[in-house]
């Protein structure tokens, strides 16, 4: 074999190896689910349920719905978006980035949490809530522009006529999981977060919680959408999320389902 032929053979071999590697990386990237932070306890359980039934490994990332929506608009290689609201998925659908309009998979609830060591009385009585706000150092809520539960928290404070009293004490967290971290660390005495997180074992270790009535904020309808050209594993998982077993898990974690 001549030197030129050897170089040609080596180039073709390297190209073949690179093609396989890039294909593998692409496949790895394709099996990615991005999930609203409020869903973590329920999604962890649903994913294990799916795996035990023979499902493939998936990459699951938790965070704020608005941040994920912006990343998808910028070309992030995600394949299933499990949002905490309807507006972000529907915006992506109108922009032609999804397979269809997706499905509402759950209705979320808002909860008030307070650190157990602070001995703060959690109440829906207006006067007691005013005392609570005056007593606490900070009130943690998720950023309303990127986290639907943060938006619901603002609506709750407005409907209770507490927005002016609370405005100088509000500290914004990146997502609802971070709200619980703020309260746990003492950076905030109380917080408004997802009921599903408030009733999780991890958060209940250090906080008390109070479920906020649904009429004090807009319904938190949570929608999921498949993004364009999803791999089969993602389509299968999307179907599992709509199964009776998955809905049972969601209800156990404090969500309503259709």
C-alpha positions as CSV (number, residue, x, y, z in Angstrom):
1,X,0.0,0.0,0.0
2,X,1.4,3.4,-1.0
3,X,1.8,6.2,1.4
4,X,-1.0,8.1,-0.3
5,X,-3.3,5.0,-0.1
6,X,-2.4,4.6,3.6
7,X,-3.3,8.2,4.3
8,X,-6.6,7.8,2.4
9,X,-7.4,4.5,4.3
10,X,-6.5,6.2,7.6
11,X,-8.6,9.3,6.7
12,X,-11.6,7.0,5.8
13,X,-11.2,5.0,9.0
14,X,-11.0,8.2,11.2
15,X,-14.1,9.6,9.4
16,X,-16.0,6.4,10.0
17,X,-15.0,6.4,13.7
18,X,-16.0,10.1,14.0
19,X,-19.3,9.4,12.3
20,X,-20.1,6.7,14.8
21,X,-19.0,8.9,17.7
22,X,-21.1,11.8,16.6
23,X,-24.1,9.5,16.0
24,X,-23.7,8.1,19.5
25,X,-23.5,11.6,20.9
26,X,-26.5,12.7,19.0
27,X,-28.5,9.7,20.2
28,X,-27.4,10.4,23.8
29,X,-28.5,14.0,23.4
30,X,-31.8,13.0,21.9
31,X,-32.9,11.0,25.0
32,X,-33.4,14.1,27.1
33,X,-36.4,15.2,29.1
34,X,-36.5,18.6,30.7
35,X,-38.9,18.9,33.7
36,X,-40.3,21.7,35.8
37,X,-38.6,21.6,39.3
38,X,-41.9,21.1,41.1
39,X,-42.2,17.7,39.5
40,X,-39.0,16.2,40.8
41,X,-40.4,14.0,43.6
42,X,-43.2,12.6,41.3
43,X,-41.0,12.4,38.2
44,X,-38.3,10.5,40.1
45,X,-40.9,7.9,41.1
46,X,-42.5,7.8,37.6
47,X,-39.1,7.3,35.9
48,X,-38.2,4.4,38.2
49,X,-41.6,2.9,37.5
50,X,-40.9,3.3,33.7
51,X,-37.4,1.7,34.1
52,X,-38.8,-1.3,36.1
53,X,-41.2,-1.9,33.2
54,X,-38.3,-2.2,30.8
55,X,-37.9,1.4,29.7
56,X,-34.6,2.8,28.4
57,X,-32.3,5.1,30.2
58,X,-33.2,8.8,29.8
59,X,-31.4,12.0,30.7
60,X,-33.8,14.0,33.0
61,X,-33.0,17.6,33.9
62,X,-35.0,19.7,36.4
63,X,-35.3,23.5,36.4
64,X,-37.5,26.5,35.7
65,X,-40.0,26.1,32.9
66,X,-39.3,29.5,31.4
67,X,-35.6,28.9,31.3
68,X,-36.1,25.6,29.5
69,X,-38.5,27.3,27.0
70,X,-35.8,29.9,26.1
71,X,-33.2,27.2,25.7
72,X,-35.4,25.2,23.4
73,X,-36.0,28.4,21.3
74,X,-32.2,28.7,21.1
75,X,-31.8,25.2,19.7
76,X,-31.1,23.1,22.9
77,X,-31.2,19.4,22.0
78,X,-34.2,18.5,24.2
79,X,-36.9,16.1,23.2
80,X,-39.7,16.2,25.8
81,X,-40.6,19.3,27.8
82,X,-42.6,18.7,31.0
83,X,-43.7,22.2,31.9
84,X,-45.3,23.7,35.1
85,X,-47.8,25.6,33.0
86,X,-49.5,25.8,29.6
87,X,-48.2,29.0,28.2
88,X,-44.5,28.0,27.6
89,X,-45.4,24.8,25.8
90,X,-48.1,26.5,23.7
91,X,-45.7,29.3,22.7
92,X,-43.2,26.7,21.5
93,X,-46.0,24.9,19.6
94,X,-47.0,28.2,17.8
95,X,-43.4,28.7,16.9
96,X,-43.4,25.2,15.2
97,X,-40.9,23.6,17.6
98,X,-43.1,20.8,18.9
99,X,-44.8,17.7,17.4
100,X,-48.3,19.0,18.5
101,X,-49.9,20.9,21.3
102,X,-49.1,18.2,23.8
103,X,-51.2,17.2,26.8
104,X,-52.2,18.7,30.2
105,X,-50.8,16.0,32.5
106,X,-51.5,17.5,35.9
107,X,-53.0,20.5,37.8
108,X,-50.6,21.8,40.5
109,X,-51.3,23.4,43.8
110,X,-49.5,26.1,45.7
111,X,-48.4,25.8,49.4
112,X,-47.0,28.1,52.1
113,X,-44.0,26.7,53.9
114,X,-42.3,27.9,57.1
115,X,-39.2,26.6,58.9
116,X,-40.1,24.4,61.9
117,X,-37.5,26.1,64.1
118,X,-39.0,29.5,63.6
119,X,-42.3,28.5,65.3
120,X,-44.2,30.7,62.8
121,X,-48.0,30.2,62.6
122,X,-49.1,29.4,59.0
123,X,-52.6,30.6,58.4
124,X,-55.0,31.9,55.7
125,X,-56.5,34.4,58.1
126,X,-55.7,37.9,56.8
127,X,-54.6,39.4,60.1
128,X,-52.5,36.3,61.0
129,X,-50.8,36.4,57.6
130,X,-50.0,40.1,58.2
131,X,-48.4,39.2,61.5
132,X,-46.5,36.3,59.8
133,X,-45.1,38.7,57.2
134,X,-44.1,41.2,59.8
135,X,-42.3,38.5,61.9
136,X,-40.4,36.8,59.1
137,X,-37.1,38.0,57.6
138,X,-37.8,37.1,54.0
139,X,-40.5,35.5,51.9
140,X,-39.1,33.2,49.1
141,X,-40.9,32.7,45.9
142,X,-39.8,31.5,42.5
143,X,-39.2,34.1,39.7
144,X,-42.6,34.7,38.3
145,X,-41.3,35.4,34.8
146,X,-39.8,31.9,34.5
147,X,-41.6,29.8,37.1
148,X,-45.4,29.4,37.0
149,X,-45.6,28.7,40.7
150,X,-43.9,32.1,41.3
151,X,-46.6,33.7,39.2
152,X,-49.2,31.9,41.3
153,X,-47.5,33.1,44.5
154,X,-47.7,36.7,43.4
155,X,-51.4,36.2,42.5
156,X,-52.0,34.8,46.0
157,X,-50.4,37.8,47.7
158,X,-52.4,40.2,45.5
159,X,-55.7,38.4,46.2
160,X,-55.0,38.4,49.9
161,X,-54.2,42.2,49.7
162,X,-50.7,41.5,51.0
163,X,-48.6,42.6,48.0
164,X,-47.7,46.0,49.5
165,X,-46.8,44.6,52.9
166,X,-44.8,41.8,51.4
167,X,-43.0,43.5,48.5
168,X,-39.9,44.6,50.5
169,X,-39.5,41.1,52.0
170,X,-39.7,39.0,48.8
171,X,-36.6,37.2,47.7
172,X,-36.7,35.5,44.3
173,X,-35.4,32.0,43.8
174,X,-34.6,30.4,40.5
175,X,-37.3,27.8,40.8
176,X,-39.6,26.2,43.4
177,X,-36.9,23.7,44.6
178,X,-34.7,26.7,45.4
179,X,-37.5,28.3,47.4
180,X,-37.4,25.3,49.8
181,X,-33.6,25.6,50.0
182,X,-34.0,29.3,50.9
183,X,-36.3,28.3,53.8
184,X,-34.2,25.4,54.9
185,X,-31.1,27.6,55.1
186,X,-32.8,30.4,57.0
187,X,-32.4,32.9,54.2
188,X,-36.1,33.1,54.2
189,X,-38.4,32.3,57.1
190,X,-41.3,31.3,54.8
191,X,-41.8,30.6,51.2
192,X,-44.5,29.9,48.6
193,X,-43.7,26.7,46.6
194,X,-45.4,23.7,45.0
195,X,-47.5,21.6,47.2
196,X,-45.9,18.5,45.7
197,X,-42.5,19.7,47.0
198,X,-43.9,20.9,50.4
199,X,-45.3,17.4,51.1
200,X,-42.2,15.6,50.0
201,X,-40.2,13.8,52.7
202,X,-37.1,15.9,52.1
203,X,-38.9,19.2,52.6
204,X,-41.2,18.1,55.4
205,X,-38.1,17.3,57.5
206,X,-37.5,21.0,58.2
207,X,-40.8,22.8,57.2
208,X,-44.4,22.9,58.0
209,X,-46.8,23.6,55.1
210,X,-50.3,24.9,54.4
211,X,-52.1,24.2,51.2
212,X,-53.3,27.4,49.4
213,X,-57.0,27.3,48.2
214,X,-57.3,27.0,44.4
215,X,-59.5,30.1,44.2
216,X,-56.7,32.4,45.4
217,X,-54.6,32.0,42.1
218,X,-55.2,31.0,38.5
219,X,-55.3,27.2,37.9
220,X,-51.7,25.8,37.5
221,X,-52.4,23.6,34.4
222,X,-49.2,21.7,33.6
223,X,-48.6,20.7,30.0
224,X,-46.0,18.5,28.4
225,X,-45.0,18.6,24.7
226,X,-42.8,16.4,22.5
227,X,-40.3,18.5,20.6
228,X,-39.7,17.8,16.9
229,X,-38.2,14.4,15.8
230,X,-38.2,12.6,19.2
231,X,-36.5,9.2,19.5
232,X,-38.6,6.2,20.3
233,X,-37.5,6.0,23.9
234,X,-38.9,9.5,24.5
235,X,-42.2,8.7,22.7
236,X,-42.5,5.6,24.9
237,X,-41.9,7.6,28.0
238,X,-44.4,10.3,26.9
239,X,-47.0,7.6,26.6
240,X,-46.1,6.2,30.0
241,X,-46.6,9.7,31.6
242,X,-50.2,9.4,30.4
243,X,-50.7,5.9,31.8
244,X,-53.0,5.1,34.8
245,X,-49.9,4.1,36.9
246,X,-48.2,7.5,36.3
247,X,-51.5,9.3,37.1
248,X,-51.7,7.4,40.4
249,X,-48.2,8.7,41.3
250,X,-49.1,12.2,40.4
251,X,-52.2,12.1,42.6
252,X,-50.2,10.7,45.5
253,X,-47.9,13.7,45.2
254,X,-50.7,16.2,45.5
255,X,-51.6,16.9,41.8
256,X,-55.0,16.6,40.2
257,X,-55.2,14.7,36.9
258,X,-57.8,14.5,34.1
